[in-house]
Amino acid sequence: MDGERRTTDTPATVDPGVSEHFRIFAEEYDDSTEWCSDPALLAPLVAGAGGRRALDLGCGTGLVAQGLRESSGEVWGLDLSYPMLAKARSRLGSRVVQGEAEALPLRSASLDLVVCRQVLHYTREAEVLCEAARVLRPGGELRLAQITSCDERDFVFWTVFKAVSQPLRRRYYSPGLLRSIVESCCFHVAEMRRHQIRRHYTQEDLFRRSPLPESERQRFRDWMRDSVEKLREVLEPEWRDGGLTILQSWTVLFCIKR
């Protein structure tokens, strides 16, 4: 990648478990969840990117980068995981690079657009956002997409739920919290869009990565059932086939570098 800032051979700021998770997950990633390839979630991240030099930050297998490439100018993909990048290479060719979001190997003010989808919760978010601001030209755009709570009503539920079922996450976000973090890191949020999907969690999904001992899992199931019933108006839960189908909120922020 031209104009490199620096490269890192050994990631130093990310939990090693994240790298291992995506090493195992690479083969099934594209079809793993409802949000990965939902056109309604992908479209706002790639729309109107024509002619701009863009980076898909945390590109994974290159789903977003592929959409950017169809309408944009020069598109790069960066990810921590080599197996995920091997998949992305089939979509982007040689314009993929392994690296950390907290220390981008890019020259300052070298990009017009950075897209960051479902990455922030694994990282030291302020460092990532400041790095995105550094590599963007003045007035450049960050499009940031995260699964969030619907609002403050279900924020505590999702924080606990994800801490148990996906312990590699550093944090869960409400829309307001996400916006406030971004605006504290060199960006102005020009627009915020919301979307919802119905996500099904099987019993395997709940405990596949959870450190919760078997003896505590029924207590967690009871807590979860009681909690979603109290939030029925927000989450619209449906219990079936031993699992839970629930409304999952998605927040996209369109941000301009200040």
Backbone bond lengths (Angstrom), bond angles and torsions (degrees), N, CA, C in turn:
res aa  C-N    CA-C-N  psi(-1)  N-CA   C-N-CA  omega(-1)  CA-C   N-CA-C  phi
1 M - - - 1.467 - - 1.523 107.85 -
2 D 1.315 117.96 126.14 1.459 119.99 -174.07 1.521 111.29 -70.17
3 G 1.328 115.33 152.78 1.460 120.18 178.74 1.507 113.07 64.62
4 E 1.324 117.67 40.27 1.449 120.53 -176.00 1.524 111.42 -66.13
5 R 1.319 114.43 143.85 1.461 119.62 174.38 1.526 108.59 -82.34
6 R 1.347 115.59 -56.04 1.447 122.76 172.95 1.519 107.36 -169.31
7 T 1.302 116.56 163.39 1.460 120.56 176.13 1.507 109.00 -120.16
8 T 1.316 115.75 158.62 1.460 121.15 178.99 1.506 108.64 -128.28
9 D 1.329 117.35 127.72 1.457 121.24 178.00 1.520 111.37 -83.10
10 T 1.332 116.04 -31.95 1.452 120.53 -178.60 1.516 109.35 -124.05
11 P 1.332 118.22 113.07 1.462 119.82 179.20 1.519 111.00 -56.61
12 A 1.341 115.45 134.36 1.455 119.52 -173.37 1.516 113.46 -116.14
13 T 1.317 118.44 -14.55 1.456 119.09 -170.96 1.530 113.38 -114.20
14 V 1.310 118.71 -3.75 1.453 122.31 -175.71 1.527 109.47 -111.96
15 D 1.314 116.84 140.00 1.450 122.19 175.88 1.532 109.36 -52.63
16 P 1.339 118.96 125.22 1.463 120.67 179.40 1.532 113.04 -55.73
17 G 1.318 116.02 -24.79 1.459 119.45 178.06 1.512 113.17 -63.16
18 V 1.347 117.14 -27.89 1.469 120.91 178.16 1.524 109.84 -66.32
19 S 1.335 117.02 -45.47 1.461 120.63 177.90 1.524 111.10 -60.79
20 E 1.315 116.12 -43.09 1.469 119.73 -179.68 1.519 111.19 -66.62
21 H 1.320 116.55 -39.71 1.464 120.83 178.73 1.518 110.70 -57.98
22 F 1.327 117.69 -48.18 1.453 120.06 -177.24 1.526 112.76 -77.78
23 R 1.323 117.45 -20.82 1.467 119.16 171.59 1.528 109.82 -63.57
24 I 1.319 115.83 -44.33 1.464 121.37 -179.89 1.529 111.13 -72.32
25 F 1.330 115.57 -34.00 1.462 123.51 -168.91 1.531 113.28 -85.30
26 A 1.336 117.73 -12.97 1.465 121.08 -169.11 1.525 113.25 -57.57
27 E 1.312 117.52 -42.37 1.462 120.58 -174.92 1.525 112.71 -65.66
28 E 1.313 117.30 -34.50 1.460 120.38 -175.12 1.527 113.47 -103.44
29 Y 1.329 117.31 -0.55 1.461 121.32 -170.75 1.531 113.22 -55.59
30 D 1.328 117.60 -48.69 1.470 120.74 -173.07 1.522 113.13 -57.63
31 D 1.321 116.85 -30.94 1.464 121.19 -176.83 1.522 112.62 -110.96
32 S 1.325 116.75 17.36 1.462 119.79 -169.41 1.514 114.63 -82.16
33 T 1.338 118.43 -33.45 1.458 120.69 -177.47 1.519 110.31 -139.09
34 E 1.312 114.54 162.76 1.453 120.25 -178.45 1.523 112.31 -63.51
35 W 1.329 118.05 -28.77 1.467 119.25 -173.48 1.519 113.51 -86.32
36 C 1.330 118.56 -15.62 1.465 119.90 -173.75 1.525 112.80 -59.23
37 S 1.325 116.82 -44.33 1.466 119.29 -174.74 1.523 113.20 -123.77
38 D 1.326 117.53 16.31 1.459 121.06 178.08 1.526 109.61 -63.57
39 P 1.336 119.27 117.60 1.468 121.59 -177.53 1.531 112.92 -56.63
40 A 1.330 117.05 -34.81 1.464 119.94 -178.90 1.521 112.06 -67.11
41 L 1.335 117.32 -24.55 1.457 120.76 177.80 1.523 112.14 -88.93
42 L 1.324 116.81 -31.72 1.456 120.72 -179.87 1.530 112.55 -76.54
43 A 1.334 116.11 -38.09 1.474 120.71 -171.15 1.528 113.90 -54.77
44 P 1.345 120.32 -48.80 1.472 118.59 -177.17 1.524 113.95 -67.37
45 L 1.324 116.95 -18.99 1.459 119.78 -179.12 1.521 112.53 -79.61
46 V 1.323 116.33 -23.00 1.464 119.77 -175.90 1.521 113.29 -113.90
47 A 1.325 117.95 -11.59 1.464 120.69 -175.04 1.527 111.81 -64.40
48 G 1.315 116.35 139.02 1.456 121.74 174.04 1.504 115.23 65.99
49 A 1.339 116.69 26.31 1.466 119.70 -178.12 1.523 112.58 -92.23
50 G 1.317 117.14 6.91 1.456 122.26 -172.77 1.523 114.12 -52.66
51 G 1.343 115.37 129.36 1.456 121.34 173.04 1.511 116.26 78.96
52 R 1.318 118.45 -1.96 1.460 120.08 -176.45 1.527 111.42 -95.93
53 R 1.327 115.52 148.80 1.469 120.85 175.45 1.522 107.47 -82.38
54 A 1.330 116.19 119.27 1.464 120.25 -167.40 1.519 111.83 -128.03
55 L 1.325 114.96 152.85 1.459 123.29 173.98 1.516 108.93 -125.56
56 D 1.341 116.32 127.92 1.455 122.16 169.07 1.521 106.04 -92.26
57 L 1.311 115.83 102.40 1.464 123.22 -173.23 1.527 109.61 -86.90
58 G 1.333 116.21 116.70 1.452 120.18 -170.75 1.516 109.00 75.63
59 C 1.319 115.56 51.13 1.471 120.93 -168.23 1.512 114.05 -70.29
60 G 1.344 118.27 -16.96 1.458 119.02 -177.88 1.517 111.34 58.35
61 T 1.322 116.84 -126.74 1.462 121.50 -178.74 1.529 112.46 -87.32
62 G 1.331 117.61 3.99 1.452 120.85 173.04 1.513 115.95 90.51
63 L 1.325 117.84 20.08 1.467 120.20 -178.55 1.527 111.90 -63.26
64 V 1.323 117.09 -46.39 1.465 120.17 178.55 1.522 110.40 -71.48
65 A 1.324 116.75 -42.98 1.461 120.34 -179.10 1.520 111.77 -59.66
66 Q 1.315 116.72 -36.29 1.465 119.83 177.48 1.524 110.72 -61.76
67 G 1.334 116.93 -42.65 1.459 120.50 177.04 1.510 112.38 -64.87
68 L 1.334 117.04 -39.36 1.456 120.97 177.04 1.521 110.87 -64.20
69 R 1.299 115.46 -40.45 1.471 120.10 -176.99 1.533 111.33 -63.26
70 E 1.324 116.11 -31.35 1.459 119.51 -178.81 1.523 112.63 -69.90
71 S 1.361 116.39 -22.01 1.463 118.51 -176.76 1.526 113.98 -126.18
72 S 1.316 117.56 -8.55 1.454 120.52 -173.12 1.519 111.39 -105.50
73 G 1.321 115.17 -174.98 1.450 121.66 176.17 1.515 109.86 -87.96
74 E 1.332 116.26 -108.44 1.459 121.99 -179.01 1.521 109.43 -88.79
75 V 1.324 116.89 122.20 1.464 121.92 -176.14 1.530 109.77 -121.16
76 W 1.330 115.41 128.23 1.452 122.35 175.67 1.522 109.78 -114.26
77 G 1.318 115.89 152.92 1.454 121.68 173.92 1.515 109.96 -123.27
78 L 1.329 117.42 133.08 1.465 122.29 177.59 1.514 109.16 -126.97
79 D 1.339 114.90 136.56 1.457 119.53 178.37 1.520 108.97 -152.82
80 L 1.323 115.30 159.04 1.459 121.89 178.37 1.527 111.70 -76.89
81 S 1.345 116.90 -28.68 1.460 122.50 -167.32 1.525 112.02 -98.37
82 Y 1.328 117.15 119.64 1.454 120.74 176.59 1.528 112.80 -62.01
83 P 1.352 120.19 -44.11 1.473 119.15 178.74 1.526 113.07 -61.36
84 M 1.333 117.78 -37.14 1.459 120.11 176.14 1.526 110.33 -66.59
85 L 1.335 117.38 -40.37 1.459 120.99 179.26 1.528 112.00 -66.14
86 A 1.323 116.59 -31.04 1.463 119.20 176.34 1.519 110.37 -61.56
87 K 1.329 116.57 -36.56 1.466 120.77 174.82 1.525 111.00 -70.22
88 A 1.326 115.97 -41.00 1.470 120.09 -179.34 1.524 111.50 -64.73
89 R 1.314 117.10 -31.46 1.464 120.36 -178.67 1.524 111.75 -60.11
90 S 1.333 116.97 -32.29 1.464 119.41 178.63 1.524 111.51 -67.31
91 R 1.335 117.28 -20.10 1.456 121.84 179.84 1.532 112.39 -99.90
92 L 1.341 116.52 -30.12 1.465 120.49 -173.64 1.521 113.77 -114.49
93 G 1.304 117.76 -7.60 1.455 118.99 -175.26 1.519 110.89 71.12
94 S 1.317 115.92 -137.33 1.470 120.61 -173.37 1.526 113.58 -80.75
95 R 1.315 118.51 -6.57 1.465 120.13 -175.34 1.529 112.37 -86.02
96 V 1.323 115.02 52.74 1.459 121.49 173.54 1.520 107.37 -128.89
97 V 1.326 115.97 146.05 1.456 120.11 -178.10 1.520 109.14 -144.30
98 Q 1.328 115.84 141.39 1.457 120.83 176.00 1.521 108.75 -86.17
99 G 1.317 116.74 133.42 1.456 119.62 178.66 1.510 111.44 -178.96
100 E 1.320 114.49 175.33 1.457 122.01 -178.95 1.527 111.09 -97.84
101 A 1.299 115.79 142.16 1.466 120.10 178.55 1.520 111.38 -67.34
102 E 1.335 117.15 -24.81 1.460 120.66 -179.68 1.530 113.38 -79.56
103 A 1.329 117.91 -9.46 1.474 121.08 -177.96 1.522 107.99 -147.91
104 L 1.313 116.89 76.62 1.461 121.47 -173.26 1.527 111.54 -70.90
105 P 1.329 118.02 132.09 1.463 121.34 179.32 1.524 111.90 -82.24
106 L 1.334 115.34 58.54 1.462 122.16 -175.47 1.521 110.70 -137.37
107 R 1.306 115.35 148.70 1.456 122.13 177.13 1.534 110.01 -68.51
108 S 1.287 117.05 146.75 1.462 122.09 176.32 1.525 110.44 -61.21
109 A 1.334 116.05 143.47 1.467 123.56 176.66 1.528 112.39 55.60
110 S 1.345 116.39 38.62 1.463 120.20 -176.87 1.526 113.78 -104.94
111 L 1.326 118.00 -4.22 1.460 121.16 -175.29 1.530 111.38 -125.16
112 D 1.324 114.48 155.67 1.466 121.37 174.43 1.526 111.90 -99.09
113 L 1.338 116.67 -27.64 1.461 120.80 -172.28 1.525 109.46 -147.50
114 V 1.325 116.48 133.22 1.465 123.25 170.42 1.516 107.69 -122.50
115 V 1.324 116.12 128.56 1.460 121.82 174.82 1.516 108.01 -112.59
116 C 1.320 116.32 130.85 1.466 121.77 -176.61 1.527 108.01 -133.96
117 R 1.329 116.89 107.01 1.464 121.38 -174.90 1.523 110.83 -117.29
118 Q 1.331 116.49 120.68 1.456 123.11 174.91 1.529 112.63 54.48
119 V 1.326 115.67 46.43 1.462 121.19 -179.25 1.528 111.53 -120.30
120 L 1.319 115.95 -37.81 1.457 121.61 -165.80 1.532 112.69 -56.18
121 H 1.321 117.90 -35.31 1.458 120.74 -174.03 1.534 113.27 -69.78
122 Y 1.330 118.04 -13.24 1.469 121.32 176.58 1.530 112.39 -92.98
123 T 1.311 118.02 -3.75 1.459 121.63 -166.00 1.530 112.90 -120.68
124 R 1.327 114.36 176.57 1.467 119.99 165.72 1.517 105.52 -86.36
125 E 1.318 114.90 97.58 1.458 121.72 -163.11 1.524 114.40 -60.05
126 A 1.330 117.49 -40.47 1.462 119.30 -178.59 1.527 110.82 -63.20
127 E 1.328 117.04 -39.18 1.462 120.32 178.20 1.521 110.97 -65.01
128 V 1.321 116.93 -41.36 1.465 120.73 179.52 1.525 110.63 -63.10
129 L 1.305 116.59 -46.59 1.465 120.31 -177.98 1.525 111.17 -66.33
130 C 1.320 117.20 -39.14 1.461 119.34 177.90 1.524 111.26 -67.92
131 E 1.331 117.90 -35.00 1.460 121.02 174.69 1.531 111.07 -66.17
132 A 1.327 116.72 -41.45 1.467 119.71 176.44 1.527 110.24 -60.37
133 A 1.320 116.71 -41.83 1.465 120.08 178.00 1.529 110.97 -64.64
134 R 1.328 116.09 -38.76 1.463 119.47 -178.85 1.524 112.09 -62.26
135 V 1.335 117.92 -43.30 1.468 120.30 -174.14 1.527 112.33 -83.19
136 L 1.333 117.64 -11.14 1.462 120.35 176.48 1.527 110.67 -85.37
137 R 1.314 115.43 143.76 1.461 120.07 173.58 1.540 108.33 -68.84
138 P 1.336 119.02 162.70 1.473 120.72 174.51 1.526 110.19 -55.95
139 G 1.313 116.49 129.24 1.452 121.05 -177.37 1.509 114.39 82.85
140 G 1.351 117.46 1.49 1.460 121.10 177.80 1.525 111.35 -66.57
141 E 1.323 116.27 165.88 1.467 121.46 -170.90 1.526 111.84 -116.22
142 L 1.323 114.58 136.92 1.456 123.28 169.90 1.521 108.04 -112.17
143 R 1.334 116.37 126.52 1.453 121.29 171.84 1.519 107.66 -110.06
144 L 1.313 115.26 113.45 1.462 122.03 -172.24 1.523 109.39 -115.58
145 A 1.323 116.81 123.86 1.458 121.28 -178.25 1.516 109.73 -123.89
146 Q 1.327 115.98 130.32 1.463 122.11 179.84 1.520 110.26 -142.63
147 I 1.331 115.89 142.87 1.459 119.90 163.40 1.524 107.20 -68.18
148 T 1.330 116.16 130.90 1.461 121.50 -178.53 1.526 109.46 -133.71
149 S 1.307 115.35 174.21 1.459 118.60 166.06 1.528 108.65 -68.74
150 C 1.318 116.91 164.80 1.466 120.12 174.72 1.527 109.60 -65.20
151 D 1.327 115.27 -47.42 1.463 122.47 177.17 1.523 107.16 -162.41
152 E 1.311 116.88 -157.26 1.467 119.04 -177.24 1.523 112.80 -71.09
153 R 1.339 117.76 -20.98 1.462 119.71 -176.62 1.525 112.57 -63.38
154 D 1.326 117.90 -40.06 1.462 120.94 -176.21 1.523 112.78 -105.58
155 F 1.338 117.46 9.21 1.460 120.69 -176.69 1.530 111.80 -63.02
156 V 1.324 117.84 -45.53 1.466 120.43 -178.86 1.527 110.19 -65.22
157 F 1.337 117.27 -41.53 1.468 119.57 178.05 1.512 111.11 -55.83
158 W 1.350 117.30 -50.86 1.462 120.26 -176.55 1.524 111.93 -67.55
159 T 1.308 117.02 -34.16 1.464 120.24 178.42 1.522 110.63 -61.15
160 V 1.331 116.53 -46.29 1.458 120.87 179.41 1.527 110.79 -70.42
161 F 1.315 116.86 -45.48 1.462 122.01 -178.27 1.531 110.93 -56.82
162 K 1.337 117.14 -47.35 1.456 120.56 -178.27 1.530 111.85 -72.81
163 A 1.321 117.54 -32.63 1.463 119.62 177.54 1.524 111.20 -61.52
164 V 1.332 116.58 -34.01 1.461 121.12 179.36 1.521 111.50 -82.71
165 S 1.332 117.49 -45.91 1.467 120.44 -172.75 1.524 113.94 -86.91
166 Q 1.350 117.78 -24.73 1.462 121.90 -179.27 1.531 109.16 -138.23
167 P 1.319 117.45 72.57 1.470 120.87 -170.64 1.526 114.65 -69.54
168 L 1.326 119.07 -9.21 1.458 120.20 177.32 1.523 112.68 -73.19
169 R 1.321 117.37 -16.77 1.460 120.64 177.43 1.522 110.34 -66.29
170 R 1.315 116.26 135.85 1.470 120.44 174.81 1.526 111.79 -80.68
171 R 1.343 116.15 -30.09 1.454 119.47 -172.75 1.524 109.41 -160.64
172 Y 1.335 115.78 154.88 1.462 121.90 169.28 1.531 106.98 -113.91
173 Y 1.327 116.24 154.75 1.462 120.23 -172.49 1.519 111.86 -123.32
174 S 1.312 115.45 143.86 1.458 121.84 159.85 1.521 106.38 -92.20
175 P 1.334 119.15 161.99 1.466 119.61 177.34 1.524 112.82 -57.04
176 G 1.322 116.42 -41.72 1.454 119.91 -179.57 1.519 112.93 -66.34
177 L 1.340 117.01 -40.58 1.458 120.72 178.30 1.527 110.57 -64.53
178 L 1.322 116.78 -43.98 1.455 120.70 179.44 1.524 110.66 -59.56
179 R 1.307 115.90 -45.49 1.466 120.10 -179.57 1.523 111.34 -63.01
180 S 1.320 117.29 -42.98 1.466 119.94 -177.18 1.526 111.23 -65.97
181 I 1.334 117.40 -36.03 1.462 120.79 178.06 1.524 110.04 -65.46
182 V 1.324 116.85 -45.93 1.463 121.10 -179.00 1.528 110.74 -62.21
183 E 1.311 116.43 -42.91 1.472 119.76 -176.70 1.526 112.55 -72.52
184 S 1.325 117.53 -14.34 1.462 120.42 175.50 1.522 111.69 -86.94
185 C 1.338 116.81 -3.22 1.462 121.40 -174.44 1.527 111.87 -124.96
186 C 1.318 116.69 57.31 1.473 122.24 168.40 1.526 114.78 74.39
187 F 1.329 118.97 13.47 1.458 120.04 -178.52 1.525 111.34 -125.36
188 H 1.318 114.15 149.85 1.469 122.61 168.10 1.520 107.51 -107.53
189 V 1.334 117.62 126.83 1.465 121.45 178.15 1.523 108.00 -82.76
190 A 1.328 115.59 110.05 1.462 121.03 -178.21 1.518 111.82 -83.07
191 E 1.339 116.16 -28.91 1.470 119.74 -176.99 1.521 109.07 -157.13
192 M 1.325 115.79 144.76 1.459 121.64 174.51 1.520 108.38 -128.03
193 R 1.318 116.56 125.40 1.455 121.22 178.05 1.513 110.31 -115.25
194 R 1.311 114.89 148.33 1.461 121.26 -179.42 1.523 109.95 -121.48
195 H 1.317 115.36 147.22 1.454 121.32 178.09 1.519 106.83 -147.91
196 Q 1.325 116.90 152.68 1.458 120.66 176.62 1.520 109.94 -132.40
197 I 1.326 114.66 143.71 1.456 121.69 173.62 1.523 108.02 -129.64
198 R 1.311 116.45 159.95 1.456 120.08 173.03 1.518 108.07 -95.54
199 R 1.302 115.76 118.45 1.465 122.76 -175.77 1.516 109.50 -108.92
200 H 1.328 116.31 131.17 1.454 120.44 178.37 1.523 110.29 -102.44
201 Y 1.317 116.48 125.92 1.457 122.88 176.35 1.531 108.61 -109.36
202 T 1.323 116.33 118.59 1.456 120.53 174.54 1.525 108.99 -82.79
203 Q 1.320 116.70 170.50 1.461 120.29 174.53 1.531 110.35 -59.74
204 E 1.318 116.43 -36.69 1.459 119.88 178.07 1.527 110.59 -64.22
205 D 1.331 117.16 -40.84 1.462 120.82 177.81 1.528 111.62 -58.87
206 L 1.314 115.98 -40.73 1.459 120.72 -175.20 1.520 112.35 -62.90
207 F 1.336 116.61 -38.06 1.465 119.11 -169.53 1.525 114.53 -121.89
208 R 1.339 117.94 5.14 1.460 120.52 -178.09 1.524 111.83 -59.67
209 R 1.336 117.47 -39.14 1.471 121.08 -178.53 1.524 112.17 -114.48
210 S 1.295 116.78 8.52 1.460 120.29 -173.97 1.530 111.89 -82.06
211 P 1.352 117.44 138.86 1.462 120.74 174.40 1.525 112.43 -83.42
212 L 1.332 116.79 -0.57 1.466 120.46 -175.66 1.527 109.93 -64.14
213 P 1.345 118.02 126.54 1.466 119.57 179.88 1.530 111.00 -66.66
214 E 1.293 115.67 154.82 1.466 121.78 -178.27 1.523 111.34 -54.55
215 S 1.315 117.04 -36.85 1.462 121.22 -177.69 1.524 113.10 -64.52
216 E 1.345 117.25 -20.80 1.458 121.26 -177.62 1.522 113.18 -101.71
217 R 1.308 117.83 -4.40 1.463 119.58 -170.87 1.526 113.24 -72.29
218 Q 1.315 116.96 -34.79 1.462 117.71 177.97 1.520 110.90 -67.24
219 R 1.324 116.85 -35.97 1.464 119.78 176.75 1.529 110.30 -62.65
220 F 1.337 116.42 -39.58 1.462 119.79 177.69 1.529 110.80 -66.27
221 R 1.324 118.04 -41.55 1.470 120.50 177.37 1.520 110.73 -59.69
222 D 1.334 116.18 -42.49 1.469 119.94 178.93 1.521 110.84 -63.42
223 W 1.334 116.71 -44.33 1.468 120.39 177.06 1.519 110.71 -59.60
224 M 1.312 116.40 -44.09 1.458 120.56 -177.40 1.529 110.85 -63.71
225 R 1.322 116.70 -45.42 1.463 119.74 -179.85 1.523 111.00 -62.30
226 D 1.307 116.98 -43.34 1.465 120.60 179.56 1.533 110.96 -65.02
227 S 1.334 116.22 -40.68 1.464 120.61 -176.75 1.520 112.13 -68.21
228 V 1.325 117.84 -44.05 1.462 119.23 -177.72 1.532 111.14 -70.34
229 E 1.327 116.42 -29.19 1.460 118.06 176.49 1.525 110.44 -67.30
230 K 1.314 117.36 -37.37 1.462 121.01 176.91 1.526 111.16 -67.41
231 L 1.326 116.13 -24.76 1.470 121.57 -179.03 1.530 111.40 -108.06
232 R 1.325 116.42 24.57 1.467 120.50 -174.38 1.531 112.06 -55.26
233 E 1.311 117.33 -39.24 1.467 120.86 -178.51 1.529 111.78 -63.60
234 V 1.338 116.09 -30.68 1.465 120.92 -177.71 1.527 111.72 -89.49
235 L 1.335 116.58 -43.08 1.461 121.30 -169.26 1.526 114.28 -99.16
236 E 1.332 117.26 -18.78 1.468 122.29 179.69 1.532 111.92 47.67
237 P 1.325 117.35 58.82 1.466 120.13 -174.42 1.526 112.76 -73.34
238 E 1.316 114.44 150.45 1.461 122.56 174.09 1.528 108.23 -139.59
239 W 1.314 115.56 119.80 1.463 120.53 179.59 1.527 108.72 -93.82
240 R 1.342 115.85 124.14 1.468 118.99 178.24 1.523 109.79 -157.61
241 D 1.322 114.41 148.60 1.468 121.73 177.24 1.523 112.55 52.92
242 G 1.326 115.48 34.78 1.458 119.70 178.55 1.515 114.53 76.53
243 G 1.352 117.35 3.53 1.457 120.88 -178.92 1.516 111.69 -125.77
244 L 1.317 115.78 -171.58 1.460 122.35 -175.13 1.517 109.90 -129.83
245 T 1.340 116.00 127.08 1.458 122.08 170.75 1.520 107.24 -103.97
246 I 1.331 115.79 132.42 1.458 119.75 -168.46 1.528 109.56 -149.59
247 L 1.322 116.24 151.96 1.462 119.46 175.31 1.529 110.44 -72.04
248 Q 1.312 115.65 128.91 1.457 121.30 177.71 1.522 108.01 -116.78
249 S 1.311 116.72 128.27 1.467 121.38 -177.73 1.522 110.88 -93.25
250 W 1.307 114.57 149.07 1.461 123.62 -177.02 1.519 107.51 -133.31
251 T 1.317 116.89 128.92 1.462 121.83 -179.02 1.518 109.89 -119.22
252 V 1.327 116.18 130.45 1.466 122.45 176.45 1.521 108.45 -118.20
253 L 1.321 115.83 124.97 1.456 121.60 177.04 1.518 109.69 -108.55
254 F 1.336 116.05 130.78 1.463 122.77 174.37 1.515 106.85 -103.59
255 C 1.325 115.46 111.54 1.466 120.61 -167.83 1.529 110.67 -120.40
256 I 1.317 116.58 143.06 1.444 123.14 178.20 1.535 108.67 -113.14
257 K 1.327 115.33 132.31 1.471 119.54 177.12 1.521 109.77 -64.70
258 R 1.325 115.40 128.82 1.463 119.77 179.01 1.529 111.00 -79.97
